[in-house]
Amino acid sequence: MRSEQPMLGVPTHMITGFLGVGKTSAILNLIAAKPSDERWAILVNEFGEIGIDGSLLQGQQQKGNIFIREVPGGCMCCAAGLPMQIALNQLLSEAKPDRLLIEPTGLGHPKEVLQVLSTAYYRQLLSLQKNITLVDARKLSDSRYTDHETFNQQIEIADTVVGNKRDLYQDGDVQALQDYVAKVGRPDTKLIFAEYGVIPFSEFEGNTSVHAYLAPPHHHHRHNKPLVSELPIPESGMLKAVNAGEGFHSAGWRFSPEKIFEHSKLRQLLVELQLERMKAVFITDSGIFGYNLTEDGLTEVELDECVESRIELIAETIDEAFEAHLLRCIHD
């Protein structure tokens, strides 16, 4: 029986990258190629308090034996990594996986995550494979990225840097990323390029060599409040949560499943947003849809399932009038 077999050396992959670079797409591509007889576990961390990625992944993945758990609120890298450890231990216990994928938030500190995964407790349980960092080379001309500690740390810990969205690059972008990885990355860091988050599985295999470069964790903050993603929705049918840090703000909303949104109004509202990032799942009068907004535009996918409607915005500043516009999209 699988449940009686001790877990030893579960291949574990960390997939990181800044906001909107295509981490979730890369994970969905990996899932699509998963052997049908393997059980995979996915631990997702999000900067926002609401938690969207789990619903997007669950609603799009077509294969069974996938177990997903979220750590909302950007707290995967808290002091001692306690929220992460609790979620990870629960996930491993439930899934007893053949493979584990970890997606830290684009604003998270991957060194702290690796510190936790490298502790004696997890050393036998997990086999840390190559760390993959996705980068959009077009962002290298923006000091909000190149001056951001997390953006640089993600490259520092990478075994392989993936220049994603290669199809959108201009002349000079490839060379700029090659130069930047040579400057910020480790001497043995590999660089490849990809479109739409399609990365050969061979790039994920092989043990990470990053341990020698890990500095002691220094990023500490406390989370004593309950997770907003798990609170009951009040009688009003809506719950809002905000977060701030790393130079960005998030605002998120959860709606009871009885709230049905008008698809046409909703899509018009979302397509006009000017933000760093937006993710959402909505129950509408035309079906269930997942939304993903980056600076490259809005994508919409039809989902198979969705427990409730959720939306999360991330930006340097968030328009307080957005909530009123969103509420007007609810079907009378």
C-alpha positions as CSV (number, residue, x, y, z in Angstrom):
1,M,0.0,0.0,0.0
2,R,1.3,3.5,-0.9
3,S,0.1,4.9,2.4
4,E,2.4,2.5,4.3
5,Q,5.5,3.3,2.4
6,P,7.8,6.0,3.9
7,M,8.4,9.0,1.7
8,L,12.1,9.3,0.8
9,G,13.8,11.6,-1.6
10,V,10.7,13.1,-3.4
11,P,12.0,15.0,-6.4
12,T,11.3,18.6,-5.6
13,H,11.4,21.5,-8.1
14,M,11.2,25.2,-7.2
15,I,9.9,27.4,-10.0
16,T,10.4,31.1,-9.4
17,G,10.3,34.4,-11.2
18,F,8.9,37.9,-10.8
19,L,5.3,39.0,-11.2
20,G,3.6,38.0,-14.5
21,V,6.6,36.1,-16.0
22,G,4.6,32.9,-16.6
23,K,5.3,30.6,-13.7
24,T,1.8,29.2,-13.6
25,S,1.8,28.6,-17.3
26,A,5.1,26.7,-16.9
27,I,3.6,24.5,-14.2
28,L,0.5,23.8,-16.3
29,N,2.8,22.7,-19.2
30,L,4.6,20.4,-16.8
31,I,1.3,18.9,-15.6
32,A,0.2,18.3,-19.2
33,A,3.2,16.0,-19.6
34,K,2.8,14.2,-16.3
35,P,2.8,10.4,-16.4
36,S,-0.8,9.3,-15.6
37,D,0.3,6.9,-12.9
38,E,2.3,9.5,-10.9
39,R,1.0,11.6,-8.0
40,W,2.2,15.2,-8.1
41,A,1.9,17.8,-5.3
42,I,2.0,21.5,-5.9
43,L,2.6,24.1,-3.2
44,V,1.8,27.6,-4.4
45,N,2.5,30.9,-2.5
46,E,0.9,34.1,-3.4
47,F,1.6,37.7,-2.3
48,G,-2.1,38.5,-2.0
49,E,-4.3,37.3,0.9
50,I,-7.1,35.7,-1.2
51,G,-5.3,32.9,-3.1
52,I,-6.1,32.5,-6.8
53,D,-3.5,30.2,-8.3
54,G,-4.9,27.0,-6.7
55,S,-8.3,27.6,-8.3
56,L,-6.6,28.4,-11.7
57,L,-4.5,25.3,-11.6
58,Q,-7.3,23.0,-10.3
59,G,-9.7,24.4,-12.9
60,Q,-7.4,23.9,-15.9
61,Q,-5.5,20.7,-15.2
62,Q,-7.0,17.8,-17.1
63,K,-5.1,14.9,-15.4
64,G,-5.8,13.2,-12.1
65,N,-3.4,12.6,-9.2
66,I,-2.7,16.3,-8.8
67,F,-2.8,17.7,-5.2
68,I,-2.6,21.5,-4.8
69,R,-2.2,23.6,-1.6
70,E,-1.8,27.4,-1.3
71,V,0.0,29.6,1.2
72,P,-1.6,33.0,0.6
73,G,-0.4,36.3,2.0
74,G,3.2,36.2,0.8
75,C,4.1,34.2,4.0
76,M,6.0,31.2,2.5
77,C,9.2,32.8,3.7
78,C,8.1,33.9,7.2
79,A,10.4,33.5,10.2
80,A,11.2,29.8,10.4
81,G,8.9,29.3,7.4
82,L,6.2,28.1,9.7
83,P,3.2,28.7,7.5
84,M,5.0,27.1,4.6
85,Q,6.1,24.1,6.7
86,I,2.5,23.5,7.9
87,A,1.1,23.7,4.4
88,L,3.9,21.5,3.0
89,N,3.6,18.9,5.7
90,Q,-0.2,18.7,5.2
91,L,0.3,18.4,1.4
92,L,2.9,15.7,1.7
93,S,0.8,13.7,4.1
94,E,-2.3,14.0,1.9
95,A,-0.7,13.4,-1.5
96,K,2.2,11.1,-0.7
97,P,3.6,12.4,-4.1
98,D,6.0,11.1,-6.6
99,R,7.0,14.7,-7.4
100,L,6.7,18.1,-5.7
101,L,6.5,21.5,-7.4
102,I,6.9,24.7,-5.4
103,E,6.0,28.1,-6.8
104,P,6.9,30.9,-4.5
105,T,5.2,34.3,-5.0
106,G,6.9,36.6,-7.5
107,L,7.6,39.0,-4.6
108,G,8.9,36.2,-2.3
109,H,12.4,35.5,-1.1
110,P,13.5,32.2,-2.6
111,K,16.6,31.9,-0.4
112,E,14.5,31.6,2.7
113,V,12.3,28.9,1.0
114,L,15.5,27.0,0.1
115,Q,16.7,27.3,3.7
116,V,13.6,25.6,5.0
117,L,13.8,22.9,2.4
118,S,17.4,22.3,3.2
119,T,16.9,21.7,6.9
120,A,17.6,18.3,8.5
121,Y,13.9,17.6,8.8
122,Y,13.3,17.7,5.0
123,R,16.7,16.3,3.9
124,Q,15.5,12.7,3.7
125,L,12.0,13.5,2.6
126,L,12.9,15.7,-0.3
127,S,15.5,15.6,-3.1
128,L,16.0,19.2,-4.2
129,Q,16.2,19.3,-8.0
130,K,17.3,22.2,-10.2
131,N,15.9,25.6,-9.3
132,I,14.2,27.2,-12.4
133,T,13.9,31.0,-12.6
134,L,11.8,32.6,-15.3
135,V,12.8,36.1,-16.4
136,D,11.3,38.4,-19.0
137,A,14.3,40.1,-20.6
138,R,12.3,43.1,-21.6
139,K,12.2,44.1,-17.9
140,L,15.9,44.6,-17.7
141,S,15.5,48.2,-18.8
142,D,13.2,49.0,-15.8
143,S,15.0,49.8,-12.6
144,R,11.9,48.7,-10.6
145,Y,13.1,45.2,-11.5
146,T,16.9,45.4,-11.6
147,D,17.0,47.4,-8.3
148,H,14.6,44.9,-6.6
149,E,16.3,42.6,-4.2
150,T,13.9,39.7,-4.9
151,F,14.3,40.0,-8.7
152,N,18.0,39.6,-8.3
153,Q,17.8,36.9,-5.7
154,Q,15.7,34.8,-8.0
155,I,18.5,34.9,-10.5
156,E,21.2,34.3,-7.9
157,I,19.6,31.0,-6.7
158,A,18.8,29.7,-10.2
159,D,20.4,26.6,-11.7
160,T,18.7,27.5,-14.9
161,V,17.4,30.9,-15.9
162,V,14.6,30.7,-18.6
163,G,14.2,33.8,-20.7
164,N,10.4,33.4,-21.1
165,K,8.2,35.2,-23.7
166,R,11.1,35.1,-26.2
167,D,8.6,35.7,-29.0
168,L,8.0,39.2,-27.7
169,Y,11.6,40.3,-27.4
170,Q,13.2,43.1,-29.4
171,D,16.7,43.4,-30.8
172,G,19.2,43.4,-27.9
173,D,17.0,41.7,-25.3
174,V,18.6,38.3,-25.6
175,Q,22.1,39.8,-25.2
176,A,20.9,41.9,-22.3
177,L,19.7,38.9,-20.4
178,Q,22.9,36.9,-21.2
179,D,24.9,39.8,-19.7
180,Y,22.7,40.2,-16.7
181,V,22.8,36.5,-15.8
182,A,26.5,36.6,-16.2
183,K,26.7,39.5,-13.7
184,V,24.1,38.4,-11.1
185,G,23.9,34.6,-11.5
186,R,26.4,32.0,-10.3
187,P,29.3,30.9,-12.5
188,D,27.5,27.6,-13.5
189,T,24.0,29.1,-14.1
190,K,22.5,27.9,-17.4
191,L,20.5,30.2,-19.6
192,I,17.8,29.0,-22.1
193,F,14.9,30.7,-23.8
194,A,11.2,29.7,-24.0
195,E,7.8,30.8,-25.3
196,Y,4.6,30.5,-23.3
197,G,6.4,28.8,-20.4
198,V,7.2,25.6,-22.5
199,I,10.3,24.3,-20.9
200,P,11.8,20.8,-21.6
201,F,11.4,18.5,-18.6
202,S,15.1,17.6,-18.8
203,E,15.8,21.2,-17.6
204,F,14.2,20.3,-14.3
205,E,16.1,17.1,-13.6
206,G,19.4,16.9,-11.7
207,N,20.2,18.0,-8.1
208,T,20.5,21.7,-7.4
209,S,24.0,23.1,-6.7
210,V,22.8,26.2,-5.0
211,H,23.3,25.1,-1.3
212,A,26.8,26.5,-1.1
213,Y,25.6,29.9,-2.0
214,L,22.8,30.2,0.5
215,A,23.2,33.0,3.0
216,P,21.5,32.8,6.4
217,P,17.8,34.0,6.2
218,H,17.3,37.6,7.2
219,H,13.7,38.2,6.1
220,H,11.4,37.9,9.1
221,H,7.8,39.0,9.7
222,R,5.0,37.5,11.8
223,H,1.7,36.2,10.7
224,N,-0.6,35.7,13.6
225,K,-3.8,36.5,11.8
226,P,-6.0,33.8,10.2
227,L,-5.7,33.2,6.5
228,V,-8.3,35.3,4.7
229,S,-8.5,32.6,2.0
230,E,-10.0,30.2,4.6
231,L,-12.4,32.5,6.5
232,P,-16.1,32.1,6.1
233,I,-17.7,34.7,3.8
234,P,-20.0,37.0,5.7
235,E,-23.7,37.3,5.0
236,S,-23.0,40.3,2.7
237,G,-21.6,37.7,0.3
238,M,-18.2,39.5,-0.1
239,L,-14.9,39.5,1.8
240,K,-12.0,41.9,1.1
241,A,-8.3,41.7,2.1
242,V,-5.2,43.8,1.5
243,N,-1.5,43.3,1.8
244,A,1.6,45.4,1.2
245,G,5.3,44.9,1.0
246,E,8.3,44.9,-1.3
247,G,7.1,48.1,-2.9
248,F,3.7,46.7,-4.0
249,H,0.1,46.6,-2.7
250,S,-2.4,43.9,-3.2
251,A,-6.2,44.0,-2.8
252,G,-8.4,40.9,-3.1
253,W,-12.0,40.0,-2.9
254,R,-13.9,36.7,-2.3
255,F,-17.5,36.3,-3.3
256,S,-20.1,33.7,-2.2
257,P,-20.9,31.3,-5.1
258,E,-24.5,32.7,-5.2
259,K,-23.0,35.9,-6.7
260,I,-23.1,35.5,-10.5
261,F,-21.2,38.0,-12.6
262,E,-22.2,39.3,-16.0
263,H,-19.6,38.0,-18.3
264,S,-19.6,40.9,-20.8
265,K,-19.4,43.6,-18.1
266,L,-16.8,41.8,-16.2
267,R,-14.5,41.2,-19.1
268,Q,-14.8,44.9,-20.2
269,L,-13.8,46.0,-16.7
270,L,-10.8,43.6,-16.5
271,V,-9.4,44.4,-19.9
272,E,-9.1,48.1,-19.1
273,L,-7.1,47.6,-15.9
274,Q,-3.7,49.1,-15.7
275,L,-1.8,47.0,-13.1
276,E,1.3,45.1,-12.5
277,R,-0.8,41.9,-12.0
278,M,-4.3,40.6,-11.8
279,K,-5.6,37.1,-11.4
280,A,-9.1,36.0,-10.9
281,V,-11.7,33.2,-11.2
282,F,-15.3,34.1,-11.7
283,I,-18.7,32.3,-11.8
284,T,-20.5,34.2,-14.6
285,D,-23.8,33.9,-16.5
286,S,-21.8,32.4,-19.4
287,G,-19.8,29.8,-17.4
288,I,-16.7,29.7,-15.1
289,F,-13.6,31.6,-16.3
290,G,-10.1,32.3,-15.1
291,Y,-8.4,35.6,-15.9
292,N,-4.7,36.5,-16.0
293,L,-3.6,40.1,-16.6
294,T,0.0,41.1,-17.2
295,E,1.5,44.1,-19.1
296,D,1.1,41.9,-22.2
297,G,-2.7,41.9,-21.9
298,L,-5.6,39.9,-20.5
299,T,-6.0,36.2,-21.0
300,E,-9.3,34.3,-20.4
301,V,-9.7,30.6,-20.0
302,E,-12.8,28.5,-19.4
303,L,-12.5,26.5,-16.2
304,D,-14.1,23.1,-15.3
305,E,-14.8,24.0,-11.7
306,C,-14.7,26.9,-9.2
307,V,-15.9,26.9,-5.6
308,E,-16.3,30.7,-5.5
309,S,-15.4,33.9,-7.4
310,R,-12.1,35.4,-6.4
311,I,-9.9,38.3,-7.7
312,E,-6.5,39.7,-6.7
313,L,-4.9,42.9,-7.8
314,I,-1.2,43.8,-7.4
315,A,0.2,47.2,-8.2
316,E,2.2,50.0,-6.8
317,T,-1.1,51.8,-6.1
318,I,-4.6,50.4,-6.4
319,D,-7.6,52.5,-7.4
320,E,-10.1,52.5,-4.5
321,A,-13.0,52.9,-7.0
322,F,-12.3,49.5,-8.5
323,E,-14.6,47.7,-5.9
324,A,-17.6,49.8,-6.9
325,H,-17.0,49.0,-10.6
326,L,-16.6,45.3,-9.8
327,L,-19.9,45.2,-7.7
328,R,-21.7,46.7,-10.7
329,C,-20.8,43.5,-12.7
330,I,-22.9,41.3,-10.4
331,H,-26.0,39.9,-12.1
332,D,-29.2,41.4,-10.7
